[in-house]
C-alpha cells in the first residue's frame, strides 16, 4: 500500500490530522508518471479511499488532500498531449478522473460545511473547470448534453440555453451541486436533530435522481450512515411511486401512442452508466445495511437491536420497521432499485467512453445481483418488475414501443430470463423475446423522439456509426438468443418462437451462424437422441446465413457451407435433397458443385444416412441436375466438377461435355481447358481430350522470353497426346502450336520429341504400327522447324538489344542451342553461318561479345 501521508491524532484530540502536503503531491506525481503500470492506478485508488476515510472521520484535511491530488492530476503533461493528438485517454485513467469528480461532489454536498468553505471550493473548481485540458465528462471532445444535474429552481444555470454553454467537464456536476442546500436544516443546529424530514423535504420529485443519490453518497462519506440510509429508502419509495404513476399515465394514452408508433424518452441521461452512479450508490447503501456485521453497522444500533446476537455475514432480510412497508427489507429494496435502474429506457450516450461505461456499469450491477440467492420474496419482486417493464411504455427499455436509439436490454434480459425461468417460464420468455430488439440496425425503425434531431441522421445501411460498442451489443444479443434456445430444447412451440425472434432481430450473419452452431450442439448432445425440432432450427438458421452471405464476401463462407451440409445430413436425406434443389438461392455454382454435391455424394455421407439403392439413386440424380445447372451458369469453375459428378450417368456426362465444348470458344481459359482435357484423357477419352487440347491452344499466347511459363507442360502434353493419336492429329495441332508459341526453347523441345518416335506408334488398342519417322522436310514438321529457327533468330535480336556483359557467356550457350536446331534443316549449316555473319555486322559495336562469338562459331 501507499505510505500513509496522514498521521492520526490521539483519542482525546479533536479529529484533525496532520497532512504532509509535499508527500501527497510527490506520490500522486509519481503514480501518474508511471502511466498505469506497476499498479499505480491501484495506489491512486488507495489515496482516494483515504480521502473518503478522512471525510467519514469528519476530518477537515480530507478536502485539502483532494485539492492536492486534483492539482497533480490537472498538471499531468499527458492531458495536453492527448488533446493535441486528438487521442482518447486510457480507460483506467478515465475511471480515476470519474472518481475524482464524484469525490468533489461528495465534498461540496457536505451537510456540515460552512458557506465560506463552499465558496472557496467553488472558486477552485471553476478555476480547474476553465482550463482547456480539463477532461470532459463523457470522455470525448465534442458532444453536449443539456444541464440536468440541477433540476431545482434555485439553480444558477437553470434557465440558461444549453447550446451556448461550455462542455461539461468532470467538475461540472460538483460546481452545479454547490447551489444545492440541505433545506429543512435549522441554522446552527447539528445535523442529527432533523431525523424525520427526509422524504417530505429533501427528496421531492423535483430533484434529479442522480443528484439525490449523490446526497446519499455525501451523507455516507461524511459519516452520517443512518441519514444516508433513510434518504436512500425515501428515494426508492419515490421511484416506485413514480413508476406506478407513469404506468397509469401510459395506460391512459397507450392506444394513441402505439397507433402513432412513436415514443419519447423522458430521461436523456440513464442512471446506469451515469457519472455519479446513482443506482450503484443506492444499491450499495442498502446492501451495506443488510450485512449483519457490527463494524460496518456503524450507527445502525437502533435498527438492529431486535436482531439479537446474529453475527452471520450473510445478507439478511432485516426489517427496518420505522421506514419500510410491510414485509420489506433493505435487501428487497436494494434488489428492486437495481431492477428499476437496469430496466430504465435511456438513450445511448455519445462517445466511446460513455458507451463502454454503460456496458461496464450494467455488468457490474448484474454480477452483484447474481451473488444474491433468490428466495420467494425476491422472486415476487422480479415478477412485479418484469411485468411492469413489459407494460410501462416509454419509461421502460422493455416497453412495447421504444426509441430506436434506446440502450438495448439484452444483457439485463438474459439475467432476468435465467432468474425467472424456474419460477415463471411464460414471463421469462416474454421478457427475453421483447428484449431481443436492436432497432438501431433496422432501416424502418420508428424515428421516435424528434427532440434530438442530430441523432436521427440518415442510417448507414446496417451499421450505425455513432454506436461504438455495437459489436459488443450484438454479441450480447446473440448470447440472449443462445440462452433461450438452450432452455427451449424439447419444446416445439417455444423453439419456433425463439427462431422467429432470431430471424427478425439479429442482423449479423456471423452471429446467426454462431446460433446455428449452438443449436446444433445442443440438439446432438451425446447422451440422448437428437432433438429433431432443434436440429431443424439449426438448419433454418444455417440456411438464413447462406442467403445473407451469398452476395457479400465473407471469409468464413467455406466453413459455413461445409457446416450446413453436415447439419442437413443430420436432419436427413430430404434436407440434403432440398438444399440441392434450391442451390441457387443458397450457394454460388462453385460452392454447390465443389463442396455441396461432392460431399453429398461421398461415401461417408451415404454410410451416415444408411441409404438403400433407390434413395442413393434419387440423391445422385439431384446432384447431377445441380452439377449441370452450375456448369451452364459458370462453366469456368464448375465444368470439371460437373463431369466428375456425372461420370456414372452416360447421358448426363455427354451433356456436361457438350456444355464444356460450347463454353470453350468464349468463356474458358486455356488452363481450365487443359485441366479438363487431362481429366478426359485420364478417364479414357483421348479423342475428347485432344479436341479440348486443340481448343485450349487457340487461347494460348507464349512470347519469346516466357521459357518458364506454367502452360509449357500443358503444351508438351498436348503435343505428346496428338503424337500418340497419329499423323493426322499431330498435323492438325502443329499449326496451332506455331501460331501460339513464340518461345524458341519450347518449340525446339517439341520438335525434338516429334522426331524421335513415329506418330501413333502405340495405337489406341496397344497395337504397334510399323510407321516411319516423319520427315523434317515435309509438312507438318517442316513448318515447326522453320518456326523454331525463326523464334531463335527473333529471340537473339531481342536479347542483344538489352544485353549486359555479365550475360555474355549465357548468351553464347543460347547460340549453341540454336545451332543444334539450325542443323536439323538440310541447309541448316549455311543458314547458321549467314545468321552469325549477320550478327557480327549488326552488333559490331559490342566488340567483346563479338570476339566471344568468333571464338566459338568462327
N, C-alpha and C positions, 0 to 999 in steps of 0.2 A: 504493500500500500504506500501511498504518498506520505512523506514525513508530515507530521501534524503542525500546521502553521499557527495553531492556536494553543494557548496554554490555559487550562481551566482554572477557575478561581476556587478558593476553599469553600467549604459548606456554608459558612455564615456570610460570606461576601455577597454583595449584590451580583446578580447574574450578568457580569460584564467581563469578557475575556480580553487578554492582551493579544493583539493581532500583529504578527510580524509581516508588515506590508511588503517589504522587499522580497522576502522569501516567497510569498504568494506570487508576486509578479514574475520572479525568476522561474518558478515551477511552471506556470502557465506558458511562459515564453518557450521553455524547453520542450514541453509536451507538444505545443503547436508546431515547433520547428521539426519535430520527428515525423510530422505529416501522417499520423495514423499508424506508424509502425511501433514495435516494442510495447504494445498495449497502452500507447499514450492516450487513446480515446477512453480507455478504462480509467486511467488516472484522472483525466479531466472529469469524468462522471463521478469519481470519488470526491473531487473538490466540490462539485455541485451538491452531492449528498451532504457534504459538510455544511454547506450554506443552509440547506433545509434543516439540518440538525440544530444549527445556531438559531434559526428562526423559531424552531419549536421551543427552545430554551428562552425565547424572547430576548435574545442577546442582540444588542444594537449593532454589534460588529457584523452581523450577517449581511446587511445591505452594503456595508463598506467593502466586505470581502468580494461580494458580487460585482461591485463597481470596479475593483482592481482587475478581476477576471475579465470583465467586459472590455476594459481598456486594452488589455493584451489581445483579446480577440479582434478588436477593431484595428489594431496595429499590425495584424498578420499580413505580411507582404504578398501572400498568395491572392488576397482579395482583389487587388488592383490588376494583378497579372491575369486572373481568370476573367475579370471584366473586360480587359483589353482583347483577350483572345476569344472572348465570347464562349468560353467553355464552362460547363456546369461544375460546381464543387462536388466532391465525393459524397456519397450517401451518409457515411458515418459522420462526416464533418457537418453536413446539413442537420443531422439529428442533434448534434451538440448545440448548434445555433437555436434550434427549436426549444431545447431545454432552457437555454439562456433566456429566450423570450418569455417562456412560461414562468420562470423564476421571478422575472421582473414584475409580471402580472401579480404574482403572489405578494411581492413586497409592497406594491402600491395599494393592494387591497388589504393591507394590514389594518384590522379594525382598531388597533391600539395606537396608531401613529399620530403625530401632531401635524397640523396643517403645514407648518413651515418645512417640516421634513419632506412632506409630499411635494411641496413646491420645488424644493431643491432637486428631488429625484426627477420631477417633470422636466426641469431645465436641462438636467444631464441627458435624459432620454431624448429630448428634442434635438440636442446637440449631435448625438450619435446618429439620430434618425436622418439628419440633414447631410451627413457625409455621403458622397456619391457611391462609395463602395459598400455601403451598408447593405447586407443581404436582404433580398425581398422575401416576403413570407411564403409565396407559392414556389419559390426556388427557381423561377425562370424570369428573365427580364423581358416583360412585355405584355402582361395581361392584367386586367383590372377587375376587381370585384367591388360592388357598392359597399359603403360603410355599414356594416351590420352589427358590429360589436356592440354599439351603443344605441339601443333602441329606446332609451329613456329620454323624455322630453328635455331634461336639462343638459343633454349632450351638446358640447360646443359645435360639433360637426353635424348636428342632426339635420340641418336644412341645407347643407352645402351640396351643390351639384357634384355628383361623383366624377363626372368626366374631366373636371379641371383639377381634381385632387392629385397630388403626387402618389406614386405607388405605395402600396402597403409594405412596410418593412417588417422585420422580426420584432421591432419595438412598437409598431403602430398600436397594437391592442393594449399594451401597457399604458401608452400615452393616453388613449381614449379612456382607459379604466381609471385614470386619475380624476376624471369627472364624476365617478360613481361615489355615492355615500352609503353609509350603513344607516339608513333612516330608522327612526324609532329608537335610536340610542340616546338616552338623556345626556345632555352635555356634562362633561367631567364626572361621569359615573362609570365604574368599571363594567366591562362587558358582561360579566357573569350575572348581573341583575336582570338582564332582559331575556328571559328564557322563552317566553311564550308568544313573542310577536312575529315568529318566522313566517308561517305560511301566509298569514294575512298581509304582512307589510313587505318583507324583503322580496319574496318571490311572487310577484304578481305576473299575470300572463304577459304584461308589457315587456318584461325583461327577456332579452335574447338568451336562449338556453345556454350556449357556451359561456356567456358572461356569468350567469347564475352559478354554473358549475365551477367557474374559476373562483368564485367566492368560497365554495366548499373547499377547494384546494387551499385557498388562502387561510381559511379557518383551521384546517388540519395542520398546515405548515406552521402557523403561529401558535400552536399549542392549545387550540380550542376544540378538542375532538368531539365533545358532546354536541356543541353547537353545529359543528360541521355535519354530524350525523343527522341532526334534526333538519337542517336545511336540505340535505340530500333527500330525506324522506319527503319533505314538502315538495321538492322538485318532481320526484317520481309521481307523487299523487296528482300534481298539476298536469304532468304529461299524460297520465291515464285519463284524467277528466277531459283534457284536450282531445285525446284520441276518440273518446266517446262522442264529444261534440262534433268533431269532424265527420265521424261516421254518420251521425244523424243529418248533418248538412248535406253530405254527399247523397244519402238515400233520397233526400228531397229533390235533388237536381239530377239524379242519376240518368233518368230517361233522356233528358235533353243533352247531357254531356256525352253519353255513349252514342247518341244519334249523330252528334257532330263529330264524334271520333277524335276529339281533342282533349288535352289535359293541360293544366298549368302546374308548374312546380311552385309550391308555396315557399319552399326552402331552397334558396340557391346554394346555401352552404350546408353540406351534410355534416352530421355530428360525428360520424365515424370517419377518421382521417382528417379531422379538424385540427388546426394547430394547437388548440387548447385541450384537445382530447376530452371533451365533456363526458362522453359515455364511460370512458375508462375511469375517469375521476369518480363518477357516481358508483360504478361497479366496485372499484377497489375500496371506497369508503364503506360501502355496505358489507362487502365481504370481510373487511377487517373486523367489523363489529360481530361477524359470525364466529370468529375464532375464539373459542373459549380458552383464553390463554392470558393469564394475569398481566404479563408485561405489556402486551400491546393493547390491553384493555384500558390502561391509562385514562382514568376519568369516567369509566362507564359503570362505576360501582353501583349506582342506584338502578341501573338496568339489570344488573346480573345477580343481585343478592338472592333472588328467588331461585337461581340455578344451582345453589348448593355448591359442593366441592368439586364439581366436574372439571377435570384437568385435561380432558381429551383435546387433541389438536384438530380433530375432525371439524368440518363445517357443520354447525348445528342450526336447526330452525329455532333461533332464540326469539321468544315472544317479547316484543318491546311494547308492552301494553299501553304505555302512555300515548304513543304516536301512531300505532298501526291499527289497521282494520282487523276485524275478527279473523282468526286463522292465518294471519300473515306473519312473516318473519323477515329479518334482514335478508336472508338467503333468497326468499321468493321475490323480494323487491329487486335484489341485485340481478337475478336471472331475468326478471321481467323488463327491467330498464335496458339490459343488453339486447334483448329481442326487439324492443321498440326501436332502439338506435340502429340495429343492423337492418331492420326492415324498412327504414325510412326511405322514401323516394328522394333521390338527390341527383343533381346534375353532375356529370363527370367534370371535375375541375380542370383548369388549364395547366399545362406544363407537366413534363415527365415526372418531376419530383413529387408534385402534389398527387399525381395519379398513382404512383408507386406507393405513396403513403396511405392512400385509401385501401389498397390491397393489403398492405402490411398490417394496418390497424385492424382491419376486419379479421385477418387470420389470427392475430394475437388475441383478440377478444374471443374468437371461437375456440382457440386452444385453451383459454382459461375456463370457458364454459364446459369444455369436454372433461375437465378434471372433476366436475361435479356429478355425483351419481343421481340419476333422475328417480325420484320416488313419486308416489301418486299425486302429491300436492304440486310438484313441479310439472308433471305431465299435464295437469289441468291448465297450468299457465301456458305451456306450449300450445295446447289445443286452442285456448282462448286467443292467443296472439296470432296463431296461424289463420284462424277463422277471420279475425279482424283484418289481417293483412290482405286476405283474398277479397274482402268486401269493401275495403276502405277507400277506394277511389284514389284521387291524386296524392294522398298523404302517404301512400304505401308503394314501395317498389314492386309489390306483387299485385297491385290493383289491376282492374280489367284493362284500362287504357293507361299507358304510361308515355312519358315524353321520350322521343327517340334517342335523346342523349342522356337518358337516365342511367345511373351506375347499375350494371347488371347484378342480379341477385344469385348467380349460380353457386358461389361458394357457400353463402348463407343457406340457400335452399337445400344443398347437399347435407349440411348439418341438420337442418330441420327434418329432412326426409328420414335420415337414419335414426334420429331421435324419436320421431313419431311412429315409424313403421311398425314396431312391435305392439303399439297401443291403439293406433287408428290408421290402418293402411290406406283407407279411402282418402282421408285428409292428407296423408303423407304424399300420395301420388298427385293429388290435386295441386298441392303447393309446388311440388317439384316440376310438374308439367307447365304450370303457369310461369315458373321462373326460367324456363328454357329459352325464352325470347332473347334475341340480340338485335334489337330494332335498328341500331346504327348501321348495320350491314344490309338492311332491306331498302331497296330503292323506292318502295312505295309506302314507307312508314309514315304514320301521321306526323305532320310537322310540329304539332304540339304548341307550346307556349311561344308566341311571337315576340315576347318582350325582350328576347336576347337575339335579335336578328343576326348578329355577326356569327352566331354559332350554327345557323342553318344555311351554311354555304352550300354550293352545289355539291352533290355527292359524287365523289370519285367512284367509279364502278367497283363495288366490292371491297373497297378499303377506305377507311376514314382517317385522313392524315393527322387529325388532332389527337387521336386516341393512341397515345404512345404505348399503352400496356395492352393493346388489342390481342397480341399473340398469347399473352398470359390469360386474358379473359376467355379467349376461345378454347384454351386447353382446360380451363375450369368448367366451361360449358360441356365440353366433351366428358370430363370426369363425372359431372352430374348425370349425364345420359348413361354412362357406363354403370354407375351405381344403380340406376333404375333398371337397366337391362339385367344385371346380376340378380336383383331382388325379384324380378318378374319371371324368372325361369320357371317353366311349368304352368304359367298362367296365360292361356292363349289371348284372352281379351286384353289384359294389361300389356302384353308384348306388342300387340297390334297398335295400341295407343301410343306406346313409347316410340315405336318405329315411325309412326306418323309424325310425332313431335320432332324426331331427329331429322326426318326428311324435310320438314317445313323450316326448322330453325337453324340447322347447322350449315354454314356456308363454305366451310373449308374441306376440300377433298381429302386432305391428309388426316383430318380428324374423323371424317366419316369412315375412312379406311381403317383407322385405329379401332373404331367402334365395331366395324365388321369383324375385325380380327378378335376383339374381346368377346363378341357374341359367339364366334366360332369356338374359341377356347372353352367358354362356359358350357356351350352346348355339347362338347365332345369330351368332357372330363372322363378320365379312365374308369372311375368307379361305377358308372351307371351307363345305361343305354343312352345314345344321343337323344337330346331333346329336339325333335324334328321341327317344332314351331320356331325355336330359337335359331336352328340351322337355317330356316327359311328367311328369318330376319337378317341373319348374317349375309345370306346370298343377295337379298334385296338391297342391302346397303352396299355390298360389293358392286352390284350392277349400277347403282346410282353413281358410285365413284368412277366406274368405267365411262358412263355417259358424260360426267362432269369433266373428265380429263382427256376425252377423246380428241378434242381440237386444240387443247392447250398443252404445251410441253411440260412434262412432269418427269423429273429424274428417277422417280420410283416406279414409273409406269410398268416396266417389265416385271418387276416384283409383284405389282398389283395384279397384272394379267395372270401370272403363274398361280398366284394365290387364289384368284377367282375360280380357275379350273379345278384346283384342289377342293375348294368349297362346294362347287357344283357336283363334283364326283361324290362327295359325302352325302349330298342331298339325294342323288340318284340319277339313273340313266336319262330320265325325262328332262332333268335340269340341264344336262350336257347337250341333249338334243336341242333344247330350246335356245341355249346360248349360241349354238352353231347356226340355227335357222335365222336368228336375229343378229348375226355377227356384225352387220354394217352399222348398227346403232351403238355398238359397244367397242369394236376394235378397228384398228387400221388393217388393211388387207395383209400387210406383212405379219402383224401380230396374230391375225386369225389363222394364217397358214403355218407360220414357223413355230408359234407357241401353242395356240389353242388346239387346232386339228391334230397336230403332231403328237401332243400329249394325250389327247383323247384316244388316238389310235395306238398308243404304246401298249406293250404287253402288260405293264404294271397296272394300267387303268382297267384293262379288260379283266385281269385277275381280281383286282379290288372290287369290281362290280358284279362278279360271278355271272357273267352274261352267257346265255345259250347262243347257238349259231344264228338263230333268227334275229335276236337282239343285236348281236355283233354286226350282222349284215346291215341292219337298219341304221345303226350308228355310223358305219363305214360309208353308207350311201349319203348321209348328211354331210360327212366330212368331205366326200368327193364333190358334192354340189358346191359347198363352201369354197373348196380349192379352185374350182373352175371359175366361179364368180370373182374370186380375188385375182386370178390370173388375168381375167378380162380387164379388171379395173386397174391393176398395177402389174403389168407383165414383167417389168424390170426386176421387181423384188419378189414376185410370187411364182413366176413360171416354174422354177426348179422345184420348189416345194409342191406345186400342183402336180407336176409329173410324178414325183415320188409318191404322193398320196394316192394317185390314180393308177399306179403300176398294176394292181391286181384286176383292174377292170378295163378290158380292151377298148371299149367304146369311149370311156372317159379319158383314157390315155391318149387315144387318137385326137380327141377334142383338144386336150391340153397341148399336144404337139402342134396342132393347127394354129392355136392361139399364139404360140411362140413364133411360128412362121409369119403370121400376119403382122405381129408386132416387130419382127426383126428389121424390117426396112425402115421403120420410123422410130419406134420408141425404145430401142435397146442398144446398149453399148457393146463394143467388141468383147470386153471382159466378161459381161453377162452371157453373151452368146457362146464364147469359148467354154465357159464353165458348163453350160447346158450341153454343148457338143461333146465334151469329155464324158459327162454323165451318160449320154446316149451311147457312146462307144462302149463304156464300161457295162452298160445294160445289154450289149449285144445288138445294137442297131448302127453298124458302121456307116451305112449309106446316109442315114439320117444325120449322123454325127458330121459326116462330110458336107452335107448340104448346109448345116448350121455353121460349120467352119468357114465355108466359102462366103456366107453372109457376113460373118464376123470380119473376114479380111477386107470387105468393102468399107468397113467403118474405121479401119486402122490407118494410121499415118506415122511411120517411123522415120525421122530425119537422119541425116548423115552422122551426127555425133551422138545418137541415142544408143550406144552399144551396150548399155546395161538396163535397157527398158524392160519392165516386168512382163511385157507381152511377147518378148523374144521366145521364151519357152513354148508359148502357145503357137507361134508361127512355125517353129520347128516341128512341133507335134502335128499340126495341120498338114504340113508337107509330108511328114512320115506316113500319116494316115492315107493321104491321097496316093502316095507311092505304093502303099500296100494294097490299095484297091485296084490299081492298074494304070496303064499308059494314058488312057483317056482322061481319067480323073486328075492325074498329075499334069497332063497337058492343059486341063481347064484351070487348075489353081495357079500355075506359074505366072500367067499374065496378071493375075490379081496380086501376086506377091511383088512382081516387078513394079506395079503401079503404087503399092502401099509402102514398100520398104525401100528406103534410100540409104540404108546403113551398110557399108561395104563388107564389114566383118560378118554380119548376119547373112548377107547374100552368099558370100564365099562358103560359109558353113553349110548352107542348104545345097549349094552346087556340089560340094564335095560328097555329101551324103547321097545325093541323087546319082552320082557317077559310080558309087561303089557296088550297088546291088541293082538287080533288074526289077522294074516296077511289077507289082502283082505277083512277085516270086512266091510268096506264101499266100495262096488264094484263100477265099472265104472258107473252103472246106479242107484246108490244110494240104491241098494238092500242090505239088511243085510244078510250076510251069517251066518249060525249057526255053524261057525267053532270053533275048540278048540284052546286053547293056545298051543304054541309049546313047546315040551319037551326040557329041558336043557341037557337031557342025549343022545339025538339023534342029528344027523346032521340036519341042518347046525349050530344050536345054540351051540352044544357041542364043535364044532371047535372054535367058537367065545369065549366061556367061557375059554377053555384051553389057547387060545392066550392071553386073558386078564390076566389070572393068571400068565402066562409066562412073560408078559410085566411088571407086578408088581414086580416079582422076579428080572428080569434084572435091572429095574429102581432102586430097593432098593440097589443092589450091586453098581450100578454106583454112586448113591448118597453118599453111605458110603465111597467111596474112597476119596472124596474131602470134607467131611463134617466138619464144624467148630461148636463149642459149641453154637453159637447164633442161629443155625438152628435145634438144638436138638428137641425142642418142636414141631416145624413144621413137623419134620420127624416122630415123634410119631403119629401125626394126620394122616399123609400119610399112616402109617401102619394100623391105624384103618379103613381107607377107603379100604385098600387092604383086610382086614379081611372080610368086608362085601361081597366082590366079591368071596373070597375063600369059604365062607359059602354057596354060591349058588350051589356049587357042592355037590353031595350026600356024598362024603367022604371029604368034604372041611375042616371040623374041624380038622381031623387027619393031612391033608396036611399043614394046617396053623401052627399047633403045631410043626411039623417037621421043617418047614421053620424058625420059631423063634429059635428053638434049634440050628439049623444050624448057624444062625446069631451069637448067643451067643458064639458058639465055634470059628467061624472065626474071629470075631471082639472083642475078649475078652480084647484086649489092650485098647479099648475105654471104660474104667471102668464106668465113669459117665453115658455114654449113655446106656450101657447095664443094669445099675441099673434102669434107667427110663423104659427100655423095660420090665424088670422083673416086676416093679411096675404095669405097665398097662396090660401086657399079660401073666403074670405068669411065 
